[in-house]
Amino acid sequence: MFQKAPSLPQRSAAAVLVLLLAGCDIPGLGPDPRIVQREAEAKAIGGACRHALRGLEDCYTLNPKSSKAAVFAGWKDMDGYMRENKIEGTPSMLGQADKPGKAAREDAIETEPRDLRSANSARRS
């Protein structure tokens, strides 16, 4: 009726086996590196949006493929860091490029290649 307790060599072998398996890195049990990379990239995007004084909604709109939770986590982390260290954000230059005036645009339009223009001006002189 009573079972015999494992002997000392059996217990030692079991303990050694458990210790050996504890140090193993079994493939497929850890997180997928691609997912970890995407999450880190989304957090970086959120931090960059906060530093650029961009709102979360704008950040979500500009990065629709990024995880909203990770973007928010990065934004929140950067917000705390900036407040703690009294860092002012840098306004984003996206969509705020100076538009050249009409005269500058006319000069920029090329009707002839540059080599032909210089050759034509040399012939006229």
Residue, then its C-alpha position, 0 to 999 in steps of 0.5 A: m500500500f505504501q509507495k517506496a520513497p525515491s532513493l538518494p541517487q534518483r533524487s540527485a538525478a532529478a535535481v540535476l535534471v531540473l537545474l540543467l533544464a532551468g538554464c535552457d533557452i527553449p525556442g518558441l517560449g520567449p516573445d517574438p523579436r519582431i513584436v518586441q521591435r515594433e513595440a519599442e518603435a511605437k514607444a519611440i514614436g510616442g516619445a518623439c511626438r511629445h518632444a515635438l509638441r504634437g498631441l496624441e491624436d495627431c500622433y495616432t493619425l500620422n502613425p496608423k500602423s503603430s500600437k496606440a497603447a505603445v505610442f501612448a506609453g512612449w508619449k507618457d514616459m517622455d512627458g514625465y521625463m520632460r517635466e522632471n528635467k524642465i525640457e521645452g519641446t521643439p515644435s514640429m516643422l512638418g507641414q510648416a515649410d516656407k513657401p517660396g514667393k512667385a519670383a523664386r518659383e519662376d526662377a526655379i522652373e527650368t525650361e532648358p537644361r542648364d548646359l544649353r542655357s549657358a551655351n546659348s548665352a555664350r553664343r548671344s554675346 
